[in-house]
């Protein structure tokens, strides 16, 4: 396999993990079910997989590949923090509503 094919496959691997993580965060529809699915544990697995790939390939990537991987990770991590914040907000809202309902 030549370098050009390896570069393409590497980029596809990053994009594939990014898309699955975004689906797991509920940011994009699952094309198979045509629904928004949300599973933050799964999203974290795919983000961690890309983090591991970044560590293991350190020093072996072109400047473009390195930048693409770093920017993809940054985007995913920011979205993950946003989604976990929403989950906490929803949980706090549910607790407040339960408390209000009990007081009635």
QUIRAJO-V144029 format. One record per residue. N is the residue number from 1. PSI is psi as a letter, one per 30 degrees, with the letter a starting at -180 (NA if undefined). Layout:
n-><N:N>
psi-><PSI:PSI>
//
This chain:
n-><1:2:3:4:5:6:7:8:9:10:11:12:13:14:15:16:17:18:19:20:21:22:23:24:25:26:27:28:29:30:31:32:33:34:35:36:37:38:39:40:41:42:43:44:45:46:47:48:49:50:51:52:53:54:55:56:57:58:59:60:61:62:63:64:65:66:67:68:69:70:71:72:73:74:75:76:77:78:79:80:81:82:83:84:85:86:87:88:89:90:91:92:93:94:95:96:97:98:99:100:101:102:103:104>
psi-><k:l:e:e:e:e:e:e:e:e:e:e:e:e:e:e:e:e:e:e:e:e:e:f:f:g:f:l:k:j:f:e:f:h:l:j:k:j:j:f:e:e:e:e:e:e:e:e:e:e:e:e:e:e:e:f:g:k:f:g:l:l:e:e:e:e:e:e:e:e:e:e:e:e:e:e:e:e:e:e:e:e:e:e:e:e:e:e:e:e:e:e:e:e:e:e:e:e:e:e:e:e:f:NA>
//
